[in-house]
Amino acid sequence: MNPSLSSMIVPGVLWGLVLFSVVSWAILLVKSAQYLRQKAQNKQFSKAFWGAPDLLTAAEHASQYPGSLARIASSGFEALLVEDSPRTTQQLAHTINRSDRLERNLRQQIQKERRSLENGQAILASIGSTAPFIGLFGTVWGIMEALQSIGETGSASLEAVAGPIGHALIATGVGIAVAVPAVLIYNFFLRRLKLASADMDDFAHDFDALASRSAFSISRQAIASKTTAAVREAS
């Protein structure tokens, strides 16, 4: 191998590990902001949703508020909406039992929300599992170069050996220093993901219970008339 290229491998490993560390901390900041924003949005929507006097008002709130719970509610209301035109009753989407369609819509939307929250976690897991081995590779390569240099100079004194080998061992230390935070950040967000998923599942279960009280159907015309009345009152 080209000597100049060989001498660049250990520095390249170190810079690569530094890049991994930057990515890990960037994911921590981005996902922390994502979870905090979602928590605030869901809190506002839950207050409005459970304070609504009926499902029609709750359906309006679902379309007005952001957040994962609002999107789950919107997908549920889409399954409950009944077209008032008779010619639409023969569409394939309306031949499915509304209860089954509601369960499917809620489950699919929860999966979409989970995938959104899982973004970046695979990167953290990859960094946490590979960084020590990348650092170890840099160490092995550095020791190999040090031993080769010692063989060429013919000096095996402690001063000649300790410096190059000690410098090579830095790569392993850096690899561990990068891997440990990545693993901790991954576990932290894995816990947050489980809690968020539990909240979404609980909301979907409660939504299904509310929908069963209305026979799994609400009228699109009723929503439109209620919205029109609200606009007239506001004006």
MODELLER restraints for C-alpha pairs under 7 A, 6 or more apart:
rsr = mdl.restraints
at = mdl.atoms
rsr.add(forms.Gaussian(group=physical.xy_distance, feature=features.Distance(at['CA:10:A'], at['CA:138:A']), mean=5.04, stdev=0.5))
rsr.add(forms.Gaussian(group=physical.xy_distance, feature=features.Distance(at['CA:10:A'], at['CA:141:A']), mean=7.00, stdev=0.5))
rsr.add(forms.Gaussian(group=physical.xy_distance, feature=features.Distance(at['CA:10:A'], at['CA:142:A']), mean=6.32, stdev=0.5))
rsr.add(forms.Gaussian(group=physical.xy_distance, feature=features.Distance(at['CA:13:A'], at['CA:134:A']), mean=6.92, stdev=0.5))
rsr.add(forms.Gaussian(group=physical.xy_distance, feature=features.Distance(at['CA:13:A'], at['CA:135:A']), mean=6.86, stdev=0.5))
rsr.add(forms.Gaussian(group=physical.xy_distance, feature=features.Distance(at['CA:13:A'], at['CA:138:A']), mean=5.92, stdev=0.5))
rsr.add(forms.Gaussian(group=physical.xy_distance, feature=features.Distance(at['CA:14:A'], at['CA:171:A']), mean=6.19, stdev=0.5))
rsr.add(forms.Gaussian(group=physical.xy_distance, feature=features.Distance(at['CA:17:A'], at['CA:131:A']), mean=6.77, stdev=0.5))
rsr.add(forms.Gaussian(group=physical.xy_distance, feature=features.Distance(at['CA:17:A'], at['CA:175:A']), mean=6.40, stdev=0.5))
rsr.add(forms.Gaussian(group=physical.xy_distance, feature=features.Distance(at['CA:17:A'], at['CA:178:A']), mean=6.70, stdev=0.5))
rsr.add(forms.Gaussian(group=physical.xy_distance, feature=features.Distance(at['CA:20:A'], at['CA:127:A']), mean=6.58, stdev=0.5))
rsr.add(forms.Gaussian(group=physical.xy_distance, feature=features.Distance(at['CA:21:A'], at['CA:178:A']), mean=5.38, stdev=0.5))
rsr.add(forms.Gaussian(group=physical.xy_distance, feature=features.Distance(at['CA:24:A'], at['CA:124:A']), mean=6.29, stdev=0.5))
rsr.add(forms.Gaussian(group=physical.xy_distance, feature=features.Distance(at['CA:24:A'], at['CA:182:A']), mean=5.77, stdev=0.5))
rsr.add(forms.Gaussian(group=physical.xy_distance, feature=features.Distance(at['CA:27:A'], at['CA:120:A']), mean=6.55, stdev=0.5))
rsr.add(forms.Gaussian(group=physical.xy_distance, feature=features.Distance(at['CA:28:A'], at['CA:185:A']), mean=6.68, stdev=0.5))
rsr.add(forms.Gaussian(group=physical.xy_distance, feature=features.Distance(at['CA:38:A'], at['CA:67:A']), mean=5.67, stdev=0.5))
rsr.add(forms.Gaussian(group=physical.xy_distance, feature=features.Distance(at['CA:38:A'], at['CA:68:A']), mean=6.91, stdev=0.5))
rsr.add(forms.Gaussian(group=physical.xy_distance, feature=features.Distance(at['CA:41:A'], at['CA:66:A']), mean=6.18, stdev=0.5))
rsr.add(forms.Gaussian(group=physical.xy_distance, feature=features.Distance(at['CA:41:A'], at['CA:67:A']), mean=5.10, stdev=0.5))
rsr.add(forms.Gaussian(group=physical.xy_distance, feature=features.Distance(at['CA:42:A'], at['CA:67:A']), mean=5.59, stdev=0.5))
rsr.add(forms.Gaussian(group=physical.xy_distance, feature=features.Distance(at['CA:42:A'], at['CA:68:A']), mean=6.78, stdev=0.5))
rsr.add(forms.Gaussian(group=physical.xy_distance, feature=features.Distance(at['CA:42:A'], at['CA:69:A']), mean=5.89, stdev=0.5))
rsr.add(forms.Gaussian(group=physical.xy_distance, feature=features.Distance(at['CA:45:A'], at['CA:65:A']), mean=6.11, stdev=0.5))
rsr.add(forms.Gaussian(group=physical.xy_distance, feature=features.Distance(at['CA:45:A'], at['CA:70:A']), mean=6.48, stdev=0.5))
rsr.add(forms.Gaussian(group=physical.xy_distance, feature=features.Distance(at['CA:48:A'], at['CA:61:A']), mean=6.83, stdev=0.5))
rsr.add(forms.Gaussian(group=physical.xy_distance, feature=features.Distance(at['CA:49:A'], at['CA:58:A']), mean=5.20, stdev=0.5))
rsr.add(forms.Gaussian(group=physical.xy_distance, feature=features.Distance(at['CA:49:A'], at['CA:61:A']), mean=6.47, stdev=0.5))
rsr.add(forms.Gaussian(group=physical.xy_distance, feature=features.Distance(at['CA:52:A'], at['CA:58:A']), mean=5.51, stdev=0.5))
rsr.add(forms.Gaussian(group=physical.xy_distance, feature=features.Distance(at['CA:56:A'], at['CA:223:A']), mean=5.87, stdev=0.5))
rsr.add(forms.Gaussian(group=physical.xy_distance, feature=features.Distance(at['CA:59:A'], at['CA:74:A']), mean=7.00, stdev=0.5))
rsr.add(forms.Gaussian(group=physical.xy_distance, feature=features.Distance(at['CA:59:A'], at['CA:77:A']), mean=6.54, stdev=0.5))
rsr.add(forms.Gaussian(group=physical.xy_distance, feature=features.Distance(at['CA:62:A'], at['CA:70:A']), mean=4.80, stdev=0.5))
rsr.add(forms.Gaussian(group=physical.xy_distance, feature=features.Distance(at['CA:62:A'], at['CA:71:A']), mean=6.86, stdev=0.5))
rsr.add(forms.Gaussian(group=physical.xy_distance, feature=features.Distance(at['CA:62:A'], at['CA:73:A']), mean=5.90, stdev=0.5))
rsr.add(forms.Gaussian(group=physical.xy_distance, feature=features.Distance(at['CA:62:A'], at['CA:74:A']), mean=5.42, stdev=0.5))
rsr.add(forms.Gaussian(group=physical.xy_distance, feature=features.Distance(at['CA:63:A'], at['CA:74:A']), mean=6.42, stdev=0.5))
rsr.add(forms.Gaussian(group=physical.xy_distance, feature=features.Distance(at['CA:68:A'], at['CA:113:A']), mean=6.42, stdev=0.5))
rsr.add(forms.Gaussian(group=physical.xy_distance, feature=features.Distance(at['CA:69:A'], at['CA:200:A']), mean=6.58, stdev=0.5))
rsr.add(forms.Gaussian(group=physical.xy_distance, feature=features.Distance(at['CA:72:A'], at['CA:106:A']), mean=6.01, stdev=0.5))
rsr.add(forms.Gaussian(group=physical.xy_distance, feature=features.Distance(at['CA:72:A'], at['CA:109:A']), mean=5.72, stdev=0.5))
rsr.add(forms.Gaussian(group=physical.xy_distance, feature=features.Distance(at['CA:72:A'], at['CA:110:A']), mean=6.73, stdev=0.5))
rsr.add(forms.Gaussian(group=physical.xy_distance, feature=features.Distance(at['CA:75:A'], at['CA:105:A']), mean=5.75, stdev=0.5))
rsr.add(forms.Gaussian(group=physical.xy_distance, feature=features.Distance(at['CA:75:A'], at['CA:106:A']), mean=6.32, stdev=0.5))
rsr.add(forms.Gaussian(group=physical.xy_distance, feature=features.Distance(at['CA:75:A'], at['CA:109:A']), mean=6.84, stdev=0.5))
rsr.add(forms.Gaussian(group=physical.xy_distance, feature=features.Distance(at['CA:76:A'], at['CA:102:A']), mean=5.55, stdev=0.5))
rsr.add(forms.Gaussian(group=physical.xy_distance, feature=features.Distance(at['CA:76:A'], at['CA:105:A']), mean=6.05, stdev=0.5))
rsr.add(forms.Gaussian(group=physical.xy_distance, feature=features.Distance(at['CA:76:A'], at['CA:106:A']), mean=5.81, stdev=0.5))
rsr.add(forms.Gaussian(group=physical.xy_distance, feature=features.Distance(at['CA:79:A'], at['CA:98:A']), mean=6.51, stdev=0.5))
rsr.add(forms.Gaussian(group=physical.xy_distance, feature=features.Distance(at['CA:79:A'], at['CA:101:A']), mean=5.84, stdev=0.5))
rsr.add(forms.Gaussian(group=physical.xy_distance, feature=features.Distance(at['CA:79:A'], at['CA:102:A']), mean=5.07, stdev=0.5))
rsr.add(forms.Gaussian(group=physical.xy_distance, feature=features.Distance(at['CA:79:A'], at['CA:105:A']), mean=6.85, stdev=0.5))
rsr.add(forms.Gaussian(group=physical.xy_distance, feature=features.Distance(at['CA:80:A'], at['CA:98:A']), mean=6.57, stdev=0.5))
rsr.add(forms.Gaussian(group=physical.xy_distance, feature=features.Distance(at['CA:80:A'], at['CA:102:A']), mean=6.88, stdev=0.5))
rsr.add(forms.Gaussian(group=physical.xy_distance, feature=features.Distance(at['CA:80:A'], at['CA:216:A']), mean=5.56, stdev=0.5))
rsr.add(forms.Gaussian(group=physical.xy_distance, feature=features.Distance(at['CA:80:A'], at['CA:217:A']), mean=4.43, stdev=0.5))
rsr.add(forms.Gaussian(group=physical.xy_distance, feature=features.Distance(at['CA:80:A'], at['CA:218:A']), mean=5.71, stdev=0.5))
rsr.add(forms.Gaussian(group=physical.xy_distance, feature=features.Distance(at['CA:81:A'], at['CA:217:A']), mean=5.79, stdev=0.5))
rsr.add(forms.Gaussian(group=physical.xy_distance, feature=features.Distance(at['CA:81:A'], at['CA:218:A']), mean=5.07, stdev=0.5))
rsr.add(forms.Gaussian(group=physical.xy_distance, feature=features.Distance(at['CA:81:A'], at['CA:219:A']), mean=5.65, stdev=0.5))
rsr.add(forms.Gaussian(group=physical.xy_distance, feature=features.Distance(at['CA:81:A'], at['CA:220:A']), mean=5.82, stdev=0.5))
rsr.add(forms.Gaussian(group=physical.xy_distance, feature=features.Distance(at['CA:82:A'], at['CA:217:A']), mean=6.15, stdev=0.5))
rsr.add(forms.Gaussian(group=physical.xy_distance, feature=features.Distance(at['CA:82:A'], at['CA:218:A']), mean=5.93, stdev=0.5))
rsr.add(forms.Gaussian(group=physical.xy_distance, feature=features.Distance(at['CA:82:A'], at['CA:219:A']), mean=5.09, stdev=0.5))
rsr.add(forms.Gaussian(group=physical.xy_distance, feature=features.Distance(at['CA:82:A'], at['CA:220:A']), mean=6.15, stdev=0.5))
rsr.add(forms.Gaussian(group=physical.xy_distance, feature=features.Distance(at['CA:83:A'], at['CA:219:A']), mean=6.87, stdev=0.5))
rsr.add(forms.Gaussian(group=physical.xy_distance, feature=features.Distance(at['CA:83:A'], at['CA:220:A']), mean=6.34, stdev=0.5))
rsr.add(forms.Gaussian(group=physical.xy_distance, feature=features.Distance(at['CA:84:A'], at['CA:221:A']), mean=6.94, stdev=0.5))
rsr.add(forms.Gaussian(group=physical.xy_distance, feature=features.Distance(at['CA:98:A'], at['CA:216:A']), mean=6.06, stdev=0.5))
rsr.add(forms.Gaussian(group=physical.xy_distance, feature=features.Distance(at['CA:99:A'], at['CA:216:A']), mean=6.22, stdev=0.5))
rsr.add(forms.Gaussian(group=physical.xy_distance, feature=features.Distance(at['CA:106:A'], at['CA:204:A']), mean=6.42, stdev=0.5))
rsr.add(forms.Gaussian(group=physical.xy_distance, feature=features.Distance(at['CA:110:A'], at['CA:200:A']), mean=6.76, stdev=0.5))
rsr.add(forms.Gaussian(group=physical.xy_distance, feature=features.Distance(at['CA:114:A'], at['CA:197:A']), mean=6.93, stdev=0.5))
rsr.add(forms.Gaussian(group=physical.xy_distance, feature=features.Distance(at['CA:117:A'], at['CA:193:A']), mean=6.74, stdev=0.5))
rsr.add(forms.Gaussian(group=physical.xy_distance, feature=features.Distance(at['CA:121:A'], at['CA:186:A']), mean=6.12, stdev=0.5))
rsr.add(forms.Gaussian(group=physical.xy_distance, feature=features.Distance(at['CA:124:A'], at['CA:182:A']), mean=5.46, stdev=0.5))
rsr.add(forms.Gaussian(group=physical.xy_distance, feature=features.Distance(at['CA:124:A'], at['CA:183:A']), mean=6.84, stdev=0.5))
rsr.add(forms.Gaussian(group=physical.xy_distance, feature=features.Distance(at['CA:124:A'], at['CA:186:A']), mean=5.77, stdev=0.5))
rsr.add(forms.Gaussian(group=physical.xy_distance, feature=features.Distance(at['CA:125:A'], at['CA:183:A']), mean=6.61, stdev=0.5))
rsr.add(forms.Gaussian(group=physical.xy_distance, feature=features.Distance(at['CA:125:A'], at['CA:186:A']), mean=6.46, stdev=0.5))
rsr.add(forms.Gaussian(group=physical.xy_distance, feature=features.Distance(at['CA:127:A'], at['CA:179:A']), mean=6.26, stdev=0.5))
rsr.add(forms.Gaussian(group=physical.xy_distance, feature=features.Distance(at['CA:127:A'], at['CA:182:A']), mean=6.45, stdev=0.5))
rsr.add(forms.Gaussian(group=physical.xy_distance, feature=features.Distance(at['CA:128:A'], at['CA:179:A']), mean=4.21, stdev=0.5))
rsr.add(forms.Gaussian(group=physical.xy_distance, feature=features.Distance(at['CA:128:A'], at['CA:180:A']), mean=6.61, stdev=0.5))
rsr.add(forms.Gaussian(group=physical.xy_distance, feature=features.Distance(at['CA:128:A'], at['CA:182:A']), mean=5.10, stdev=0.5))
rsr.add(forms.Gaussian(group=physical.xy_distance, feature=features.Distance(at['CA:128:A'], at['CA:183:A']), mean=5.09, stdev=0.5))
rsr.add(forms.Gaussian(group=physical.xy_distance, feature=features.Distance(at['CA:129:A'], at['CA:179:A']), mean=6.89, stdev=0.5))
rsr.add(forms.Gaussian(group=physical.xy_distance, feature=features.Distance(at['CA:131:A'], at['CA:175:A']), mean=4.89, stdev=0.5))
rsr.add(forms.Gaussian(group=physical.xy_distance, feature=features.Distance(at['CA:131:A'], at['CA:176:A']), mean=6.78, stdev=0.5))
rsr.add(forms.Gaussian(group=physical.xy_distance, feature=features.Distance(at['CA:131:A'], at['CA:178:A']), mean=6.47, stdev=0.5))
rsr.add(forms.Gaussian(group=physical.xy_distance, feature=features.Distance(at['CA:131:A'], at['CA:179:A']), mean=5.43, stdev=0.5))
rsr.add(forms.Gaussian(group=physical.xy_distance, feature=features.Distance(at['CA:132:A'], at['CA:172:A']), mean=6.40, stdev=0.5))
rsr.add(forms.Gaussian(group=physical.xy_distance, feature=features.Distance(at['CA:132:A'], at['CA:175:A']), mean=4.43, stdev=0.5))
rsr.add(forms.Gaussian(group=physical.xy_distance, feature=features.Distance(at['CA:132:A'], at['CA:176:A']), mean=5.17, stdev=0.5))
rsr.add(forms.Gaussian(group=physical.xy_distance, feature=features.Distance(at['CA:132:A'], at['CA:179:A']), mean=6.38, stdev=0.5))
rsr.add(forms.Gaussian(group=physical.xy_distance, feature=features.Distance(at['CA:134:A'], at['CA:175:A']), mean=6.63, stdev=0.5))
rsr.add(forms.Gaussian(group=physical.xy_distance, feature=features.Distance(at['CA:135:A'], at['CA:171:A']), mean=4.62, stdev=0.5))
rsr.add(forms.Gaussian(group=physical.xy_distance, feature=features.Distance(at['CA:135:A'], at['CA:172:A']), mean=4.25, stdev=0.5))
rsr.add(forms.Gaussian(group=physical.xy_distance, feature=features.Distance(at['CA:135:A'], at['CA:174:A']), mean=6.57, stdev=0.5))
rsr.add(forms.Gaussian(group=physical.xy_distance, feature=features.Distance(at['CA:135:A'], at['CA:175:A']), mean=4.42, stdev=0.5))
rsr.add(forms.Gaussian(group=physical.xy_distance, feature=features.Distance(at['CA:136:A'], at['CA:171:A']), mean=6.59, stdev=0.5))
rsr.add(forms.Gaussian(group=physical.xy_distance, feature=features.Distance(at['CA:136:A'], at['CA:172:A']), mean=4.91, stdev=0.5))
rsr.add(forms.Gaussian(group=physical.xy_distance, feature=features.Distance(at['CA:138:A'], at['CA:168:A']), mean=6.95, stdev=0.5))
rsr.add(forms.Gaussian(group=physical.xy_distance, feature=features.Distance(at['CA:138:A'], at['CA:171:A']), mean=5.55, stdev=0.5))
rsr.add(forms.Gaussian(group=physical.xy_distance, feature=features.Distance(at['CA:139:A'], at['CA:168:A']), mean=4.68, stdev=0.5))
rsr.add(forms.Gaussian(group=physical.xy_distance, feature=features.Distance(at['CA:139:A'], at['CA:169:A']), mean=5.14, stdev=0.5))
rsr.add(forms.Gaussian(group=physical.xy_distance, feature=features.Distance(at['CA:139:A'], at['CA:171:A']), mean=5.41, stdev=0.5))
rsr.add(forms.Gaussian(group=physical.xy_distance, feature=features.Distance(at['CA:139:A'], at['CA:172:A']), mean=5.97, stdev=0.5))
rsr.add(forms.Gaussian(group=physical.xy_distance, feature=features.Distance(at['CA:142:A'], at['CA:165:A']), mean=6.95, stdev=0.5))
rsr.add(forms.Gaussian(group=physical.xy_distance, feature=features.Distance(at['CA:142:A'], at['CA:168:A']), mean=4.62, stdev=0.5))
rsr.add(forms.Gaussian(group=physical.xy_distance, feature=features.Distance(at['CA:143:A'], at['CA:165:A']), mean=5.35, stdev=0.5))
rsr.add(forms.Gaussian(group=physical.xy_distance, feature=features.Distance(at['CA:143:A'], at['CA:168:A']), mean=5.86, stdev=0.5))
rsr.add(forms.Gaussian(group=physical.xy_distance, feature=features.Distance(at['CA:146:A'], at['CA:164:A']), mean=5.36, stdev=0.5))
rsr.add(forms.Gaussian(group=physical.xy_distance, feature=features.Distance(at['CA:146:A'], at['CA:165:A']), mean=6.25, stdev=0.5))
rsr.add(forms.Gaussian(group=physical.xy_distance, feature=features.Distance(at['CA:150:A'], at['CA:156:A']), mean=6.46, stdev=0.5))
